[in-house]
């Protein structure tokens, strides 16, 4: 009678590696449960929604508006639109020795500063 031996994930997936080669992806590692990716995605959506709620709440409380995609004022922007507004901003770190670093921010407009102020002091 034949006895089954446990198979390594690389054998099942048809991945050929040398004994010294390390796995290069989480799938090859075989230690990444399928439901873990769903958990990460749910947490990302939660943070996304919380940021959107906070921004909308602050805009409504202060009576401010931001332009939407059609340049009309709105107090209920989506975070997708806000993230698109922040595309193109660059952050440059300049090191002045082992313990001194200066940061320069390029292309930050008054709209960006308004949105950051609404999100709170941690983001300003």
C-alpha positions as CSV (number, residue, x, y, z in Angstrom):
1,X,0.0,0.0,0.0
2,X,1.3,3.5,-0.9
3,X,1.5,6.0,1.9
4,X,1.0,9.7,1.1
5,X,3.6,12.1,2.2
6,X,2.9,15.7,3.0
7,X,3.5,18.0,0.0
8,X,5.2,21.4,0.1
9,X,3.3,24.2,-1.4
10,X,6.0,24.6,-4.1
11,X,5.3,21.0,-5.3
12,X,1.6,21.6,-5.5
13,X,1.9,24.9,-7.4
14,X,4.5,23.5,-9.7
15,X,7.2,26.0,-8.6
16,X,10.7,24.8,-9.0
17,X,13.3,26.2,-6.6
18,X,16.8,25.3,-5.6
19,X,17.2,24.4,-1.9
20,X,18.9,27.7,-1.1
21,X,16.3,29.9,-3.0
22,X,13.9,31.7,-0.7
23,X,10.2,32.1,-1.6
24,X,9.6,35.4,-3.4
25,X,5.9,35.9,-2.9
26,X,3.4,35.3,0.0
27,X,1.7,32.6,-2.2
28,X,5.0,30.8,-2.6
29,X,5.6,31.0,1.1
30,X,2.3,29.2,1.7
31,X,1.7,31.0,4.9
32,X,-0.8,33.6,3.7
33,X,-4.4,32.5,4.4
34,X,-6.9,33.4,1.7
35,X,-9.1,35.3,4.2
36,X,-6.3,37.5,5.4
37,X,-6.4,39.5,2.2
38,X,-10.1,40.1,2.8
39,X,-9.3,41.3,6.3
40,X,-6.7,43.8,5.0
41,X,-9.2,45.1,2.4
42,X,-11.9,45.6,5.0
43,X,-9.6,47.5,7.3
44,X,-8.5,49.7,4.4
45,X,-12.1,50.5,3.5
46,X,-12.8,51.3,7.2
47,X,-10.0,53.8,7.3
48,X,-11.0,55.3,4.0
49,X,-14.6,55.7,5.2
50,X,-13.5,57.2,8.5
51,X,-11.4,59.8,6.8
52,X,-14.3,60.7,4.4
53,X,-16.7,61.0,7.4
54,X,-14.3,63.2,9.3
55,X,-13.6,65.5,6.4
56,X,-17.3,65.9,5.6
57,X,-18.1,66.5,9.3
58,X,-15.5,69.3,9.6
59,X,-16.5,70.9,6.3
60,X,-20.2,71.0,7.5
61,X,-19.3,72.3,11.0
62,X,-17.2,75.1,9.6
63,X,-19.4,75.9,6.6
64,X,-16.5,75.4,4.2
65,X,-16.7,73.8,0.8
66,X,-14.2,72.4,-1.6
67,X,-14.5,72.2,-5.4
68,X,-15.7,68.9,-6.9
69,X,-14.7,67.4,-10.2
70,X,-16.8,69.9,-12.1
71,X,-15.3,72.8,-10.0
72,X,-18.6,73.3,-8.2
73,X,-18.4,73.9,-4.4
74,X,-19.4,70.9,-2.3
75,X,-19.3,70.1,1.4
76,X,-19.5,66.3,0.7
77,X,-16.5,65.4,-1.3
78,X,-15.6,61.7,-1.7
79,X,-12.2,60.5,-0.5
80,X,-11.5,59.3,-4.0
81,X,-11.7,62.8,-5.3
82,X,-9.6,64.1,-2.4
83,X,-6.9,61.5,-3.1
84,X,-6.9,62.5,-6.7
85,X,-6.5,66.2,-5.7
86,X,-3.4,65.2,-3.8
87,X,-1.7,63.5,-6.8
88,X,1.5,65.2,-7.9
89,X,2.5,66.5,-4.4
90,X,6.1,65.6,-3.8
91,X,8.0,65.4,-0.5
92,X,11.8,65.8,-0.6
93,X,14.0,64.9,2.4
94,X,17.4,66.5,2.6
95,X,19.8,64.9,5.0
96,X,22.2,67.4,6.8
97,X,24.3,64.8,8.7
98,X,23.4,61.6,10.5
99,X,20.7,63.2,12.7
100,X,19.4,66.2,10.9
101,X,16.8,66.0,8.1
102,X,14.9,68.8,6.3
103,X,11.7,68.1,4.5
104,X,10.4,70.2,1.5
105,X,6.9,69.9,0.1
106,X,6.3,70.8,-3.5
107,X,3.0,71.7,-5.3
108,X,1.0,72.1,-2.1
109,X,-1.9,74.5,-2.9
110,X,-4.3,76.4,-0.5
111,X,-7.0,73.7,-1.3
112,X,-4.6,71.0,0.0
113,X,-3.9,73.0,3.1
114,X,-7.7,73.5,3.7
115,X,-8.3,69.8,3.4
116,X,-5.4,69.0,5.8
117,X,-6.7,71.5,8.3
118,X,-10.1,69.9,8.3
119,X,-8.6,66.5,9.0
120,X,-6.9,67.8,12.1
121,X,-3.6,69.0,13.5
122,X,-1.9,65.6,13.0
123,X,-2.2,66.2,9.2
124,X,-1.2,69.8,9.0
